[in-house]
Amino acid sequence: MGELSRREALTVARIVRVNHAGEFGAIRIYSAQILVARRFSPDCVPSLSEMLGHERQHCAAFRAAMPARNSRPCRVMQFWSWGGWLLGSLTALLGPQGIWACTAAVEATVHRHLDDQFHYLAERDPGLHAIILSIREEELAHLHHAEEQLRAPGPLLQLLRVMIAVATDCLIWLSTWGDSVRMARALKAAKLS
């Protein structure tokens, strides 16, 4: 790995920041879902608890990666916190199908972002690339598990998934104060080169 340009270093710092925020939001979603599911959908709790454990490890890995990359937690962590808790609570109140639709929507969005980042970081930051490689597999397993649990998702569940995916993308944009737009351009350019 050669010396990163200023722009590349900023992009790497943005990647760490948004990933840390996203993992924190996932912790809040799963925590709220577990709380509600214990009462209304107890069969979901073991899978949700396992996923929560993964998200805690992911969040810690990104937090530990921040100092070396001159990154810091995003300025709007409260949105991730309260938004994740609200989303987790509301979807858990919809029952197992709401829980798994939420998980599928969030994990699909996360996986798309991780894939872009994975390609961008391959030649620029092998350490962060390795973290994302290990996390990608678990996030993909969460997505596949959620999709397997969805029974013939109808138009309402599809609408819920789209709304959650759009909200997740908006939070990603907000957590970087628009840097995610520039980051997306940089990631796209890297994939084309």
N, C-alpha and C positions, 0 to 999 in steps of 0.2 A: 504494500500500500504506500503510495507516494503522499506527498503533502497535499492536503485538501485546499482548494481555493476558499476564499471567504464565503462565497455563495454556497459551496458544497458543505462547508462546516455549519452554516446557518440551517441548511436543509436537514442535516443530520440532527442538529439540536431540536428542530421542530418535530422530527420523527419521534425522538425520545419523549418529548413533552406530550405530544398527542397520544402516544401509545400508553404512557403512564396514566393520563387522564382517562382514557378509554377503559383500561383495566380497573381503575378505581370505580368508574361507573358500573362496570360489570359486577364488581364485588357488591355494590349497593343493590343492583337488580336481583342478583341471586339471593342476597341476604333477605330482602323483602319477600321474595317468592317463597323462600323456605319458611319464613314466619307465618305466612298465610296458608301455605300448603300443608303445614303440620296439622292444621285444623280441617281443611277442606279437600286436600288432595295428597294424603300421606304417601301414596305410592310414588309420587314424584320426588320426595325428599332425598332419598339416597343418591339419585343421579345429580340433583341440584347441589347437594353437599359436596360431591366429588368435583363438580365443575367449579364451585366456589373455591375449593382448595387450589385448583389450577390457577384461577384468576388471582388469588392472593400471591402465589409464586411469581406469576407474570408481572404483577404490579411491583413487587419487590425487585425483580430483575431490572425493570426499566428505571426504577428509582435509583438503584445502585449504579446504573450506567450514566446517569445525568451529570455528575461532577466532571468526569473526564471529557465530556462533550460540551462543556459550558452551557448546560441546559438547566432548567429549573421547572418546578411544577407550574402548570398553566394558571392564568389569573382568574379563571372562572370555575375552579374546582367545585364551588357550591352548586353550580348548575348540574355538574356530573353527579354530585352527591344526592341532591334533592330530586333531580330528574330521574336518576336511576332508581331511587327508592319509590317514587311515585309510579314509574313504569312497572317495576317489579310487583308492587302491591296490586295495581289495577289488573295487570294481566293474570296474576295468580287468582284473583277473584273471579275471573272468567273460567277457571278450572284448568285441567291439564292441557286442553287444546290452546288456551290463551297463553299458558306458560311456554309451550313448545313453539308456538307461532312467534312469540317474542324472542326466544332463544335463537330460532332459525333466522329471523330478520337481523338481529344484532350480529350474530356470528358470521352471516354471509357478508355483511358490510365490513366487518373487521377483517375477514379473510381477504376480501378484495384489496383493502388498504395494505395488509401485510404482504400480499403478493407483489404489489407495486414497490413497496419499500425493499423487499427482498432482492429484487432485480437491481434497484438503485444502489444498494449497499454492497453488492457483491465485490466490487473493485475498490470501494471507498472506505469501508469500515468492517473488516472481517469479524471483529468482536460483536458488534451489534448485529451483523448478518447472522452470526451463530445463535444469538439470543432469539432472533426472529424465526430462524429455522426450527428451533426446538418448540417455540410457542405456536407456530403455524400448525403443526401436526395436532396439538391438543385442541386448538380452536376449530380445526376442520372436523375433528372427532365430535366436538360439541354440536356442530352444525349437522353432521350426519345423524347423530343420535336424535336431535330434535326433529329432523325431517322424517325419521322412521316412526316417531311417535304420533305424527300428524295423520289423522284418519281422514282421507278424502277432503282436504281443505276446500271449503266453499268460498264464495265471493267475499263474505265478511272477514274470514281469516286472511284471505289474500290482501284485502284492503288494510287490515291491521298490520300485516307484514310490511306493506309498502309505506304506511304511515310511520312505522317504527324505523325503517331504513332511512327515510327522508329525515326524520328527527335526529338520528344518529349522525348522518352526514352534516346536518346543520350544527350540531354540537361540536363536531370536529372542526368545522369552519370557525365557530365562535371561540373555541378553546385556543386557537392560534391567531385570533383576530384577523382572519383573512389570509394568514400565511399559508393555510392549506391550499388555497388556489394556486399560489406560486409554487408550493411544494408539488402539487399535482402536475403542473406544467414541467417541472424539473424531472419528476419521476417518469412522465411520458416521454420526454426527450431522451432520457437515459435508456428506456426500453427500446427506442427506435434506433439508437446508435449501436 
